[in-house]
Structure formats: C-alpha cells, structure tokens
Amino acid sequence: MAEARRRSDIAIYIVIADTLEASRLEIVLVKDGYDVVPFRSAKQLWDNFKWRHPRYIITDRRFRDEFTALDLCRNVREQYMLPYVYIHVLGRVGNMEVIEEVLSAGANDYSVKPLSPSQLRARVRVGLRWLAYIDSITAPAAKAKS
C-alpha cells in the first residue's frame, strides 16, 4: 500500500466497456490510493490525452466504436515517446495470436478478463516499477538537454 501512495502522482486511466467491470477495477485501485480517471471509450480517452497526459492506461481490447485499444496503443507510441505511457490491455481471448497483435501494437501487458483484485494489484505494481525505471534512465538525459 505504501508503494501505491508514493505513486499516486501517476493517474491511471481506465477505459472498460462494461460499466460494472470498470467500477470493480476502479474501486480496487482507488482503495489502494491510486488516482483513477475513467473513460467510456478508447476514442474518448484519446481525445482527452492532449489535455492530461496519462502515464498508465488500462483498456479493453475491443469497443463498439471503430477506435480500439490497438488504435490507442499505436497512436500513443507514434506521438508520445516521453514521458513513457504504460498500457495494459484486457481481453476475453487469450490465444497467442491476439496477445501478439496487442503487444505488437505497443501494449506493455495483456491480461485475460476477469482480473482478480490481487492480479490487478500485482500487474499495476509491475507497471509502476517499469515507469520508475524508465523515469530513472530518462531523467538524466532530460536534465542534460536543459
């Protein structure tokens, strides 16, 4: 829990199509001290991206509209190198072709739904460690440029 409070400066954007599932994930993360920002679609998240740049995204793989998690991953990777954004995609299918497609689009992690609270917590901690590492190696370069 101490780690969650130290990292509460990092907003976790959640975009899950099923509102009940989104609420369940949000409750777990808020209870653990994270700043959670929910969205209804990947397109809505992307449209808001320029106003508040997230560091961590948890998203469904598919949505009813045409803008999917794959589009979101590609856009983030093409347009925002730093600060790095960790993207965790959730889906109902766990075959290797789907996982390869998601990771190739730029996601950092893929999980088959539903996630248990302990699995969600563990994966978020891994993502936050990854962001801390990226920040530690990119901060000296950023300071040298300024």
NUMARVO-157894 format. One record per residue: chain; x, y, z of N, C-alpha, C in turn. Coordinates in nm, 2 decimals. Layout:
N
unit:n.X:n.Y:n.Z:ca.X:ca.Y:ca.Z:c.X:c.Y:c.Z
A:X:Y:Z:X:Y:Z:X:Y:Z
...
//
This chain:
146
unit:n.X:n.Y:n.Z:ca.X:ca.Y:ca.Z:c.X:c.Y:c.Z
A:0.08:-0.12:0.00:0.00:0.00:0.00:0.09:0.13:0.00
A:0.20:0.12:0.07:0.29:0.24:0.07:0.34:0.27:-0.07
A:0.36:0.17:-0.15:0.40:0.19:-0.29:0.29:0.27:-0.37
A:0.17:0.23:-0.35:0.06:0.29:-0.42:0.05:0.44:-0.38
A:0.07:0.47:-0.25:0.06:0.61:-0.21:0.17:0.69:-0.26
A:0.29:0.63:-0.27:0.41:0.71:-0.32:0.38:0.73:-0.47
A:0.31:0.65:-0.54:0.30:0.66:-0.69:0.16:0.72:-0.72
A:0.09:0.78:-0.62:-0.04:0.83:-0.65:-0.03:0.96:-0.74
A:0.09:1.01:-0.77:0.10:1.12:-0.86:0.08:1.07:-1.00
A:0.08:0.94:-1.02:0.05:0.89:-1.16:-0.09:0.85:-1.17
A:-0.16:0.92:-1.26:-0.31:0.88:-1.28:-0.32:0.76:-1.36
A:-0.41:0.67:-1.33:-0.44:0.55:-1.40:-0.56:0.58:-1.48
A:-0.55:0.58:-1.61:-0.67:0.60:-1.70:-0.73:0.46:-1.72
A:-0.86:0.45:-1.70:-0.93:0.32:-1.72:-1.04:0.34:-1.83
A:-1.03:0.25:-1.93:-1.14:0.26:-2.03:-1.18:0.11:-2.05
A:-1.30:0.08:-1.99:-1.35:-0.05:-1.99:-1.50:-0.04:-2.04
A:-1.54:-0.12:-2.14:-1.67:-0.10:-2.20:-1.78:-0.14:-2.10
A:-1.76:-0.25:-2.02:-1.86:-0.29:-1.92:-1.85:-0.21:-1.80
A:-1.96:-0.13:-1.77:-1.95:-0.03:-1.66:-1.94:-0.10:-1.53
A:-2.00:-0.22:-1.51:-1.98:-0.29:-1.38:-1.84:-0.34:-1.36
A:-1.78:-0.39:-1.47:-1.64:-0.43:-1.46:-1.54:-0.31:-1.43
A:-1.57:-0.20:-1.50:-1.49:-0.08:-1.48:-1.50:-0.03:-1.34
A:-1.62:-0.03:-1.28:-1.64:0.01:-1.15:-1.57:-0.08:-1.05
A:-1.57:-0.21:-1.07:-1.50:-0.30:-0.99:-1.35:-0.27:-0.99
A:-1.29:-0.25:-1.11:-1.15:-0.22:-1.11:-1.11:-0.09:-1.05
A:-1.20:0.01:-1.07:-1.18:0.14:-1.02:-1.18:0.14:-0.87
A:-1.28:0.07:-0.81:-1.29:0.06:-0.66:-1.16:0.00:-0.60
A:-1.11:-0.11:-0.66:-0.99:-0.17:-0.61:-0.87:-0.07:-0.61
A:-0.86:0.00:-0.72:-0.74:0.09:-0.74:-0.76:0.22:-0.65
A:-0.87:0.27:-0.64:-0.89:0.39:-0.55:-0.87:0.35:-0.41
A:-0.92:0.23:-0.37:-0.90:0.19:-0.23:-0.75:0.17:-0.20
A:-0.67:0.14:-0.30:-0.53:0.13:-0.29:-0.45:0.26:-0.30
A:-0.53:0.37:-0.31:-0.46:0.50:-0.31:-0.42:0.56:-0.45
A:-0.47:0.50:-0.56:-0.44:0.55:-0.69:-0.54:0.65:-0.74
A:-0.49:0.75:-0.82:-0.58:0.84:-0.88:-0.63:0.78:-1.01
A:-0.76:0.75:-1.02:-0.82:0.68:-1.13:-0.91:0.77:-1.21
A:-0.89:0.77:-1.34:-0.97:0.86:-1.43:-1.04:0.76:-1.53
A:-1.17:0.75:-1.51:-1.24:0.65:-1.60:-1.29:0.72:-1.73
A:-1.29:0.64:-1.84:-1.34:0.69:-1.97:-1.44:0.58:-2.02
A:-1.53:0.62:-2.11:-1.63:0.53:-2.17:-1.58:0.46:-2.29
A:-1.48:0.52:-2.36:-1.43:0.46:-2.49:-1.28:0.50:-2.51
A:-1.21:0.42:-2.59:-1.07:0.45:-2.62:-1.06:0.58:-2.69
A:-1.16:0.61:-2.78:-1.16:0.73:-2.85:-1.18:0.85:-2.76
A:-1.26:0.84:-2.66:-1.28:0.95:-2.56:-1.15:0.97:-2.48
A:-1.08:0.86:-2.45:-0.95:0.87:-2.38:-0.85:0.94:-2.47
A:-0.85:0.90:-2.59:-0.75:0.96:-2.69:-0.78:1.11:-2.71
A:-0.91:1.14:-2.72:-0.94:1.28:-2.74:-0.90:1.37:-2.62
A:-0.90:1.31:-2.50:-0.86:1.39:-2.38:-0.71:1.38:-2.35
A:-0.64:1.29:-2.43:-0.50:1.27:-2.40:-0.41:1.39:-2.40
A:-0.44:1.48:-2.49:-0.36:1.60:-2.50:-0.38:1.70:-2.38
A:-0.49:1.69:-2.32:-0.52:1.78:-2.20:-0.45:1.73:-2.07
A:-0.45:1.60:-2.05:-0.39:1.55:-1.93:-0.33:1.42:-1.98
A:-0.20:1.42:-1.99:-0.12:1.31:-2.04:-0.10:1.20:-1.93
A:-0.17:1.09:-1.95:-0.15:0.98:-1.85:-0.02:0.91:-1.86
A:0.01:0.84:-1.76:0.13:0.76:-1.76:0.10:0.61:-1.76
A:-0.03:0.58:-1.72:-0.07:0.44:-1.71:-0.21:0.43:-1.76
A:-0.23:0.33:-1.85:-0.37:0.31:-1.91:-0.40:0.16:-1.90
A:-0.52:0.14:-1.85:-0.58:0.00:-1.85:-0.70:0.01:-1.94
A:-0.70:-0.07:-2.05:-0.81:-0.06:-2.15:-0.86:-0.19:-2.20
A:-0.98:-0.20:-2.24:-1.04:-0.31:-2.31:-0.97:-0.32:-2.45
A:-0.97:-0.44:-2.50:-0.91:-0.46:-2.63:-1.01:-0.41:-2.74
A:-1.14:-0.44:-2.72:-1.24:-0.40:-2.82:-1.35:-0.31:-2.77
A:-1.40:-0.23:-2.85:-1.51:-0.14:-2.82:-1.61:-0.14:-2.93
A:-1.73:-0.09:-2.90:-1.84:-0.09:-3.01:-1.80:0.00:-3.12
A:-1.73:0.11:-3.09:-1.70:0.21:-3.19:-1.58:0.15:-3.27
A:-1.53:0.22:-3.37:-1.43:0.17:-3.45:-1.29:0.19:-3.39
A:-1.27:0.28:-3.30:-1.14:0.31:-3.24:-1.12:0.21:-3.12
A:-1.02:0.12:-3.14:-0.99:0.01:-3.05:-0.87:0.04:-2.96
A:-0.84:-0.05:-2.87:-0.72:-0.04:-2.79:-0.59:-0.05:-2.88
A:-0.60:-0.12:-2.99:-0.49:-0.12:-3.09:-0.46:0.01:-3.14
A:-0.57:0.08:-3.18:-0.55:0.22:-3.23:-0.49:0.31:-3.13
A:-0.54:0.30:-3.01:-0.49:0.38:-2.89:-0.34:0.35:-2.87
A:-0.31:0.22:-2.87:-0.16:0.19:-2.85:-0.08:0.25:-2.96
A:-0.12:0.23:-3.08:-0.04:0.28:-3.20:-0.03:0.44:-3.19
A:-0.14:0.50:-3.16:-0.13:0.65:-3.15:-0.04:0.70:-3.04
A:-0.05:0.64:-2.93:0.04:0.67:-2.81:0.18:0.65:-2.85
A:0.21:0.54:-2.90:0.36:0.50:-2.94:0.41:0.59:-3.05
A:0.33:0.63:-3.14:0.37:0.71:-3.26:0.39:0.86:-3.22
A:0.31:0.91:-3.12:0.31:1.05:-3.10:0.36:1.09:-2.96
A:0.38:1.00:-2.87:0.43:1.03:-2.74:0.54:0.94:-2.69
A:0.66:0.97:-2.72:0.77:0.89:-2.67:0.80:0.91:-2.52
A:0.80:1.03:-2.48:0.83:1.06:-2.34:0.73:1.17:-2.29
A:0.69:1.17:-2.17:0.71:1.06:-2.07:0.64:0.94:-2.12
A:0.70:0.83:-2.08:0.65:0.70:-2.13:0.52:0.66:-2.07
A:0.43:0.60:-2.15:0.30:0.56:-2.10:0.29:0.41:-2.10
A:0.26:0.35:-1.99:0.24:0.21:-1.97:0.10:0.17:-2.01
A:0.08:0.07:-2.10:-0.05:0.04:-2.15:-0.08:-0.11:-2.12
A:-0.18:-0.14:-2.04:-0.22:-0.27:-2.01:-0.36:-0.30:-2.07
A:-0.36:-0.39:-2.16:-0.49:-0.43:-2.23:-0.55:-0.55:-2.17
A:-0.68:-0.54:-2.16:-0.76:-0.66:-2.11:-0.85:-0.71:-2.22
A:-0.86:-0.84:-2.23:-0.95:-0.90:-2.33:-1.00:-1.03:-2.28
A:-1.10:-1.08:-2.36:-1.16:-1.21:-2.32:-1.09:-1.33:-2.39
A:-1.01:-1.30:-2.49:-0.94:-1.41:-2.56:-0.80:-1.41:-2.52
A:-0.75:-1.53:-2.50:-0.61:-1.55:-2.45:-0.52:-1.63:-2.54
A:-0.56:-1.64:-2.67:-0.47:-1.71:-2.76:-0.35:-1.63:-2.80
A:-0.25:-1.69:-2.84:-0.12:-1.62:-2.87:-0.13:-1.52:-2.99
A:-0.21:-1.55:-3.09:-0.23:-1.45:-3.20:-0.28:-1.32:-3.15
A:-0.38:-1.32:-3.06:-0.44:-1.20:-3.01:-0.33:-1.13:-2.92
A:-0.27:-1.20:-2.84:-0.16:-1.14:-2.75:-0.05:-1.08:-2.83
A:-0.01:-1.15:-2.93:0.10:-1.09:-3.02:0.05:-0.97:-3.09
A:-0.08:-0.97:-3.14:-0.13:-0.85:-3.20:-0.13:-0.73:-3.11
A:-0.18:-0.75:-2.99:-0.19:-0.64:-2.89:-0.05:-0.59:-2.85
A:0.04:-0.68:-2.82:0.18:-0.64:-2.79:0.25:-0.57:-2.90
A:0.23:-0.62:-3.02:0.29:-0.56:-3.14:0.24:-0.42:-3.17
A:0.12:-0.39:-3.13:0.06:-0.26:-3.14:0.12:-0.16:-3.04
A:0.19:-0.21:-2.94:0.25:-0.12:-2.85:0.21:-0.13:-2.70
A:0.12:-0.23:-2.67:0.09:-0.25:-2.53:0.20:-0.31:-2.46
A:0.21:-0.29:-2.33:0.31:-0.35:-2.24:0.27:-0.48:-2.18
A:0.13:-0.49:-2.16:0.08:-0.61:-2.09:-0.05:-0.65:-2.15
A:-0.09:-0.77:-2.14:-0.22:-0.82:-2.18:-0.27:-0.92:-2.08
A:-0.39:-0.91:-2.03:-0.45:-1.00:-1.94:-0.59:-1.04:-1.99
A:-0.62:-1.17:-1.95:-0.75:-1.22:-1.99:-0.84:-1.19:-1.87
A:-0.96:-1.13:-1.91:-1.06:-1.09:-1.81:-1.14:-1.22:-1.77
A:-1.19:-1.21:-1.65:-1.18:-1.11:-1.55:-1.05:-1.12:-1.47
A:-1.00:-1.00:-1.42:-0.89:-1.00:-1.33:-0.93:-1.00:-1.19
A:-0.86:-1.08:-1.11:-0.89:-1.08:-0.96:-0.83:-0.95:-0.91
A:-0.87:-0.90:-0.79:-0.81:-0.78:-0.73:-0.66:-0.80:-0.71
A:-0.62:-0.92:-0.67:-0.48:-0.94:-0.64:-0.40:-0.94:-0.77
A:-0.45:-0.99:-0.88:-0.38:-0.99:-1.01:-0.38:-0.85:-1.06
A:-0.48:-0.77:-1.04:-0.48:-0.63:-1.09:-0.37:-0.55:-1.01
A:-0.37:-0.57:-0.88:-0.27:-0.50:-0.80:-0.13:-0.54:-0.84
A:-0.10:-0.67:-0.86:0.03:-0.71:-0.90:0.07:-0.65:-1.03
A:-0.02:-0.65:-1.13:0.02:-0.60:-1.26:0.04:-0.45:-1.26
A:-0.04:-0.38:-1.18:-0.02:-0.24:-1.17:0.11:-0.21:-1.10
A:0.15:-0.28:-1.00:0.28:-0.26:-0.93:0.39:-0.29:-1.03
A:0.38:-0.39:-1.12:0.48:-0.41:-1.22:0.49:-0.29:-1.32
A:0.38:-0.24:-1.36:0.38:-0.13:-1.45:0.44:-0.01:-1.39
A:0.41:0.02:-1.26:0.47:0.13:-1.19:0.62:0.12:-1.17
A:0.66:0.00:-1.15:0.81:-0.03:-1.14:0.88:0.00:-1.27
A:0.81:-0.04:-1.38:0.86:-0.01:-1.51:0.87:0.14:-1.54
A:0.76:0.21:-1.50:0.77:0.36:-1.52:0.88:0.42:-1.44
A:0.90:0.38:-1.31:1.00:0.43:-1.23:1.14:0.41:-1.29
A:1.16:0.29:-1.35:1.28:0.26:-1.42:1.30:0.35:-1.54
A:1.20:0.36:-1.62:1.21:0.45:-1.74:1.24:0.59:-1.70
A:1.17:0.64:-1.59:1.20:0.77:-1.55:1.34:0.79:-1.50
A:1.40:0.69:-1.43:1.53:0.69:-1.38:1.64:0.70:-1.49
A:1.61:0.64:-1.60:1.71:0.64:-1.71:1.69:0.76:-1.81
A:1.57:0.81:-1.81:1.54:0.93:-1.90:1.56:1.06:-1.83
A:1.55:1.07:-1.70:1.56:1.19:-1.63:1.70:1.26:-1.64
A:1.81:1.18:-1.63:1.94:1.24:-1.65:1.96:1.30:-1.79
A:1.91:1.23:-1.89:1.92:1.28:-2.03:1.84:1.41:-2.05
A:1.72:1.42:-1.99:1.63:1.54:-2.00:1.70:1.65:-1.93
A:1.76:1.63:-1.81:1.83:1.74:-1.74:1.95:1.79:-1.82
A:2.02:1.70:-1.89:2.14:1.74:-1.96:2.10:1.83:-2.08
A:1.98:1.81:-2.14:1.94:1.89:-2.25:1.89:2.03:-2.21
A:1.85:2.04:-2.08:1.80:2.18:-2.04:1.91:2.26:-1.98
//
